[in-house]
Amino acid sequence: MNKAVEGGMEELDAQSYCDCMQDKLEKKYPNSGDPELLTLDMDSPAMKTMVNDCLLKD
């Protein structure tokens, strides 16, 4: 959240974005020990979709 605020995002928007991403990631990877979590590709189309969904969320 701090990085989002440092990047110019309002604090409430940053909190909403972080909450949204956490929810999406926990649903996709319910096991925190999932090895896929170690190799998440932030530039993958699926990840970009998640990010955009959370950024555009009202």
Sequence and secondary structure as in RCSB ss.txt:
>XXXX:A:sequence
MNKAVEGGMEELDAQSYCDCMQDKLEKKYPNSGDPELLTLDMDSPAMKTMVNDCLLKD
>XXXX:A:secstr
 HHHHHTT  HHHHHHHHHHHHHHHHHH  STT GGGGG  TTSHHHHHHHHHHHS  
